[in-house]
C-alpha cells in the first residue's frame, strides 16, 4: 500500500524543523554533539567564528546538558560582538545544567556581561552568592561591581585578593579588571602594566579581544566601546 504524500508546505515545514533542531547550520544535521564541537574547534582555528557559533548552537540543540558547548558558544558569540546572544546562552546554561563547576562558570560570565557590557548590576549582584566563597571568581565579580560603581580603590582591594586565588586560566581576566580600575583612578602606568600582564595570561578569545580593545584605547588608537 502506497503511503499518501505530504502536501508540499507540510514537507517544507518538516524540513525546516529538522534544520532548526540541528542549530543554524544545515550541514550539522547528521552530526552528533561531539562532532559538532570538533567542527566548531576547526572553525575557530581558522577564525571562522560565525561557522563555529553555528556548530556550537547545533551541539546545544542535540545535547542540552553539554556544559562545554554552552561555555564555548558564549565565548564565540562575545568575540562576534553578539553580547545579547551570549547572555541568552549563559542563561540557558543556568536553566539546563545541573549544579557543577561549569554551571558556576556560566553564572560568572553572565554576571560579568551584565555588569560590564549592559551596566545592569542587579542580576550581577544576584549571582554573587552562588559563587564559591573566597574564590577568584567571586572576588573578581565583587571587584567588577565596585568598579562599575566607581569605587575604584575598593575594586582594587577585591581584585588584589582575587589574584591570590586565581589560577592560570583566570589571572588574565582579573588583571584586565585591575587595569580598568587603575584607569578609573587616573593611574595610566599601573593600568598599562596590569594590561601587559593580562594579555600574556589568557587564551580566552573574548577576553583577548576585550584586552586588545582597551590597550588600543590606552594607546590613543580607539575607544573601549
N, C-alpha and C positions, 0 to 999 in steps of 0.2 A: 504493500500500500504506500503510495507516494505521500510524503509529508506536505502539507499546504505551505506555500511560500509566504514569507512575511512581507507585508506591504513595505514599499521602499523606505518610507520615513521611519518605520519601526526598526528596520535593519540598520539604518543610519544612526538612529538613537542608540542601538545596542553597541555599535562600533565606537561611538563617542564615549559611552560609559566604560567600555573596556580601556580606551585610551586614558580616561581620567583616572582610573584605578591604577594605572601604571605611572602616574605622575604627568609631568608636562612633556616628556619625550616619548613619542610613539615607539621608538626602537627599544625602549626599556620594557615593553610589554611582556616579552618572553624571557626576561632575565629574572633571577631571584634577587633578594635584597643584597646578599653578599656580592653578587656580580655587579649590581648597580653601584655599590660602594667602590668596587675596584675600578669600574669605568669612571666614576667621579674623580678618583685619585689620578687616573691617567689624564683626565681633562685638566685638573688643577696643575699638574706638572707642565702642561702645555699652555697654562694661563688662560684656558678657555673656561672662565668661571660661570658663564651662562649655561653651558652644557653641563658642567659639574653640578650646578644647582638643580638642573632638571633630573639628573640621575639620583641625587640625594633626596629630592622630593619623591621620586618613584620608590626609593628604598623605604621611606617612611610609610607610604601607602601600603607597601607589601608587608612590612613588619612595624606596626605602630608602637612596639615596645623596644625598638632598636635605638638605644641611647646614643651610640656613636653617630648614627645618621642625623639625629636632631642637632647634636653639637656641631658637627661639621657643616650641616646645612646653614645653621645660624651664622657660622663664621664666614662662609662663602657669600651669603646674602649681604653681610656687612661690608665685605670687600667690594661688592657691586653697588654699595650705597643704598641698598634696599632695607633700611633700618626698620621700617614698619613690618615688612615681611619677616625679618629676623625676629622681631618682638613676638609676632604670632607663632613662629616656630618654637621659641623658648616657652611660651605659654602652653603650647600643645604638649611640649615635653613634660611640664609640671603636671598637666592633666593626665597624661597617659603612662608615665613611667612610675614604677614602684620606688619607694624610698631607697636611695642609693647615692654614692658619691657623684654619679653622673647627673642625677636629678638636682643635687645641690649645685653642681657646676652650671646647669641651665638657669637655676634661680639667681646665681651670682651674676651671670652675663645679662640676664633680663634686668636685674636691678641696676647694673651699670648703664645699660641702654636708656632706661627710664631717667636716670639721674643726669647723664652726660649729653645724650642726644635729644631727649624730649623735655629735659628740665622739669620732670614730674617726680617729685621726691616722695609723694605719698606711697606709691607702690614700692619704691626702693626701700623706704623705711619699713614697710610691712614685711619685706623679705629678710631683713637683717636677723630677726630672732631664729629663723630656720637654719642659719649657718652655724657651724661648729664654733664654740666659744674659744677665744684666743687663736683662731685660725687666721692665716694670711688673708683669706677671702673676706671674713667678717671685718677685720681691722681695716683692710683696704676699702671696703664699701663704706664703713663709717668715716674714713678719711675723705672719700669722694663726696659724701653727703655734706660734710663740713666745708669742703672746697666749694660746692655749689651754693652754700650759704655764705660764702665769702669769709669764712672763719679759717683763714689760711694757716695760721700758726697751729690751731687745733688740728687741722687736717694733717700737717706735717708730723705732729705727735703720733697720730694714729698710723700714718704711713711709715714712720720710723719703726714702730713696733711691728707692723706688718712685715717689714724686711727681715726681722728676726725669725719669722716663721715661714717665709716664702721659700719654696724650692726653686729649682732652675726654671720650671715652666711658668712660674708666677712672678718672678722677680722683675722681669722686664715691664710688666703692666704696672706693678707697684711703683717702680722708678719713674715711669711715664706720668703717673698721677702726682708724684712728688714734684716733677718738673712743672706741671701745671700750677701747683701750689706756690712754688718759688716764683714763678712768673707773676702770679697774683700779688705776691709780696713786693714785686719790683726788684727781684734779685736775679738778673739775667745770667750771671756767672754760674750760680748753682743750678739754675734752670737748664742751661746748656750741658753742664756736667752730668746731671741726672739723666737727661735725654740721651747723651752719648752712651752711657752705660745701659740704658734701657734697650736701645736698638740692637745691642750685642747680646741681649739675654732674652730674646723672644723669637719664636718661629711661627707664632700665630699670625696668619695672613692679615686679618683685620687689624690686629694691634700694630703690626708693622706699618700698615697704611696710615693709621692714626698718628703714629710717631713721626713718620716721614712728613706728613702734612704739617704737624706742629713744628718740626725742625725748619720747614720752609718758612713758616710764619716768623720764627725767631731770627732767621737769616734775612728776613725782609723780602721774601720772594712770593709771599701769598698770605692767605688768611687761614684760620683754623676751621672755617666753615666749609 
